[in-house]
Amino acid sequence: MRCLRVERPREWKDARLYVIADEHIGDAHHDSLCLDKKLKQIRDDDRALVIVNGDLLNCALKNSVSDVYCEQMTLGEQIEYATKLLEPIKDKIIAGTIGNHEYRAFKDVGIDVMKVIFANLGIVDRYLCEGGVIYIRMGQNGKYTHGRKFPPKIIYSVFVTHGGRGGGSVGSTANALARMPSVCDADIFIHSHTHTALSYRGGYYRLDPYNCTCTFVDRLFVNTAAMLGYGGYGMRCEYSPSSKKSPVITLNGEKKEVESTV
């Protein structure tokens, strides 16, 4: 599994982690005004960190579930439009993944359109493809340790993937999130795909066999919403309308603590 290291200043007392996912650019029901508002919020936030977590593009193909004849843009136009939207915030983007919609193009013609967008932005080194772990190092805990010039930075571990399971209900989304710790250990787990905004906490005890101790660890689980109006296959399949407000994660730079707000 690929791991990324993200360094931010010791002076940061906090930071906001935004997730851009399930925008479905090109779909007839994509809410461009809502996305523009979110991008402005990110641009105006000096301590914003951004993960692009798949299904940025609708990527309807001839044989896909989405109807290619209802697309508002060709796939090439979707790539150009998304690149232009992300250009002003590219320095705040710390990672990206492929979604099931972009995977359609890879499966049919072998082109990873999300990787193309990251290459266009000059940040392809931050592209995780299916997912991975991000280590965010920022702030400082204020405790000097022997031999160190500065206190150590606070480190947050984030496991992120677009996901491919969960049917859109709160229960199935929670189940998809709950399976993520079976892959790896992390402080924050981020999942998308189900268009269901959800955030909850879970704890467990981390064992230390060398010292015969265990430490309680509090973890944050987040699923993101979608930038879609109601209609199309969502209405045909009788899915509930999705919220457009994804949780925003606040990272504390003075002590290891995370909060999630919608």
C-alpha positions in Angstrom: 0.0 0.0 0.0 1.3 3.4 -0.9 2.0 6.0 1.8 2.3 9.8 1.5 4.0 12.1 3.9 2.6 15.7 4.2 4.6 18.3 6.0 3.0 21.5 7.3 4.4 24.2 9.5 5.0 23.9 13.2 3.2 27.2 13.6 -0.1 25.8 12.5 -2.3 25.5 15.5 -5.0 23.8 13.5 -6.0 22.8 10.0 -9.1 21.8 8.1 -9.2 18.6 6.0 -11.7 18.8 3.1 -12.7 16.0 0.9 -13.8 16.5 -2.7 -15.6 13.4 -3.9 -18.7 12.3 -5.9 -18.9 15.6 -7.8 -19.9 13.7 -11.0 -18.9 16.6 -13.3 -20.6 16.0 -16.6 -23.8 14.5 -15.1 -27.0 16.5 -15.9 -27.6 16.8 -12.2 -24.1 17.9 -11.1 -24.5 21.0 -8.9 -21.8 23.3 -10.1 -22.9 26.3 -7.9 -22.5 24.1 -4.8 -19.1 22.9 -5.9 -18.0 26.5 -6.6 -19.0 27.5 -3.1 -17.0 24.7 -1.6 -13.9 25.6 -3.7 -14.2 29.2 -2.6 -14.3 28.1 1.0 -11.1 26.1 0.4 -9.4 29.0 -1.4 -10.1 31.3 1.5 -8.9 28.9 4.1 -5.1 29.4 4.6 -4.9 26.1 6.5 -6.9 23.9 4.2 -5.8 20.4 3.2 -7.7 18.7 0.4 -8.2 15.0 -0.6 -9.9 14.3 -4.0 -11.5 11.0 -3.3 -12.8 9.7 -6.6 -15.9 10.2 -8.9 -14.8 13.7 -9.6 -16.0 13.0 -13.1 -19.2 11.2 -14.1 -17.4 9.4 -17.0 -20.5 7.9 -18.6 -19.6 5.4 -21.3 -21.7 3.6 -23.8 -22.1 0.4 -21.7 -22.1 2.1 -18.2 -25.0 2.4 -15.8 -24.9 6.2 -16.3 -26.5 7.3 -19.6 -23.9 8.6 -22.1 -26.6 10.4 -24.0 -27.5 12.5 -21.0 -23.9 13.7 -20.4 -23.5 17.5 -20.4 -19.8 17.2 -21.4 -17.6 14.7 -23.3 -15.0 12.9 -21.2 -12.3 15.2 -22.6 -14.3 18.3 -21.6 -14.8 16.8 -18.1 -11.1 16.4 -17.7 -10.3 19.9 -18.9 -13.1 21.4 -16.7 -12.0 19.6 -13.6 -8.4 20.6 -14.1 -9.3 24.2 -14.4 -11.5 24.0 -11.3 -8.7 22.5 -9.2 -5.8 24.6 -10.5 -6.3 27.4 -7.9 -6.2 25.0 -5.0 -3.6 22.5 -6.3 -1.1 23.4 -3.6 -3.6 22.4 -1.0 -4.4 19.0 -2.5 -2.5 16.4 -0.5 -3.8 13.2 -2.2 -6.2 11.8 -4.8 -7.8 8.5 -5.6 -9.8 6.9 -8.5 -13.5 6.4 -8.2 -15.7 3.7 -9.7 -16.9 6.1 -12.4 -13.3 7.0 -13.5 -12.5 3.3 -13.3 -14.9 2.7 -16.2 -12.5 4.5 -18.6 -9.5 2.5 -17.2 -11.3 -0.7 -17.6 -12.4 0.0 -21.2 -9.4 1.7 -22.7 -6.6 1.6 -20.0 -6.6 5.4 -19.3 -6.7 6.6 -15.7 -8.4 9.9 -16.1 -7.9 10.9 -12.5 -4.1 10.4 -12.9 -4.3 12.6 -16.1 -5.9 15.4 -14.1 -3.2 15.2 -11.4 -0.5 15.1 -14.1 -2.1 18.2 -15.7 -1.9 19.9 -12.3 1.7 18.9 -11.8 1.0 16.9 -8.7 0.9 13.3 -10.0 3.3 12.3 -7.1 0.3 12.9 -4.8 -1.9 10.4 -6.6 -2.7 7.2 -4.7 -4.9 5.5 -7.4 -7.1 3.0 -5.4 -6.2 4.5 -2.0 -3.5 4.5 0.7 -2.3 6.1 3.9 -1.4 9.8 4.4 0.7 10.9 7.3 0.0 14.6 8.1 2.7 16.2 10.2 2.0 19.7 11.6 2.1 21.9 14.7 3.9 20.6 17.8 2.8 19.1 21.1 4.8 21.6 23.2 6.8 19.0 25.0 10.6 19.1 24.4 12.3 15.7 24.4 16.0 15.1 25.3 18.3 15.8 22.3 15.7 17.5 20.2 16.0 21.2 19.2 12.2 21.5 18.7 9.2 19.6 20.1 8.1 16.8 17.7 5.3 17.6 15.3 1.9 16.0 15.8 1.3 13.2 13.3 -2.1 12.2 12.0 -2.6 9.0 10.0 -5.4 8.9 7.4 -6.5 5.9 5.5 -8.5 6.9 2.4 -10.2 5.1 -0.5 -13.2 5.9 -2.7 -14.8 2.6 -1.8 -17.0 0.2 -3.7 -19.4 -1.2 -1.1 -22.4 0.2 0.7 -25.8 0.8 -0.8 -26.4 4.4 0.1 -28.3 3.9 3.4 -26.8 5.1 6.7 -26.5 1.5 7.9 -24.7 0.2 4.8 -22.4 3.2 4.8 -21.5 2.7 8.4 -20.8 -1.0 7.7 -18.5 0.0 4.8 -16.6 2.4 7.1 -16.5 -0.2 9.9 -14.6 -2.6 7.6 -11.8 -0.2 6.9 -9.8 -0.9 10.1 -9.5 -4.5 8.9 -7.1 -3.2 6.2 -4.9 -1.0 8.4 -4.6 1.0 11.6 -5.2 4.8 11.3 -6.4 7.8 13.2 -8.9 8.8 10.5 -10.7 6.7 8.0 -12.3 8.4 4.9 -14.7 6.7 2.5 -16.9 8.0 -0.3 -19.0 6.3 -3.0 -22.4 5.9 -1.1 -23.3 9.6 -1.3 -24.2 9.5 2.4 -22.7 12.1 4.7 -21.7 10.4 7.9 -19.2 10.9 10.7 -18.8 8.9 13.9 -16.1 7.9 16.4 -14.9 4.4 17.4 -12.3 3.3 19.9 -10.1 0.3 20.4 -7.1 -0.7 22.5 -3.7 -0.7 20.9 -1.5 -3.4 22.4 2.2 -3.0 23.3 3.5 -6.6 23.9 7.1 -5.3 24.6 5.9 -3.3 27.6 2.9 -5.5 28.4 0.5 -2.5 28.2 -2.4 -1.3 26.1 -3.4 2.2 25.1 -6.9 3.4 24.3 -7.1 5.0 20.8 -10.0 7.2 19.6 -10.6 7.1 15.8 -12.7 9.1 13.4 -14.7 7.6 10.6 -16.0 9.9 7.8 -18.1 9.3 4.7 -18.6 12.1 2.2 -21.7 13.4 0.4 -22.3 14.1 -3.3 -22.7 17.2 -5.4 -25.8 15.9 -7.2 -29.4 17.2 -7.6 -32.1 14.6 -7.6 -33.0 12.7 -10.8 -31.5 10.3 -13.3 -30.7 6.8 -12.2 -30.9 7.8 -8.5 -34.6 8.6 -8.9 -35.2 5.6 -11.2 -33.6 3.3 -8.6 -35.5 5.0 -5.7 -32.4 6.1 -3.8 -32.9 8.9 -1.3 -31.7 12.4 -2.3 -28.2 12.9 -1.1 -26.9 15.7 1.1 -24.4 18.0 -0.5 -22.6 18.9 2.7 -19.6 16.7 3.4 -18.0 16.6 6.8 -15.0 18.8 7.3 -12.3 17.4 9.6 -10.4 19.8 12.0 -6.9 18.7 13.0 -5.5 20.2 16.2 -1.9 21.4 16.0 -1.3 21.8 19.7 -2.5 18.3 20.9 -3.5 15.2 19.0 -7.2 15.7 18.6 -9.6 15.7 15.6 -13.2 17.0 15.2 -15.6 16.6 12.4 -18.4 19.1 11.4 -20.8 19.2 8.6 
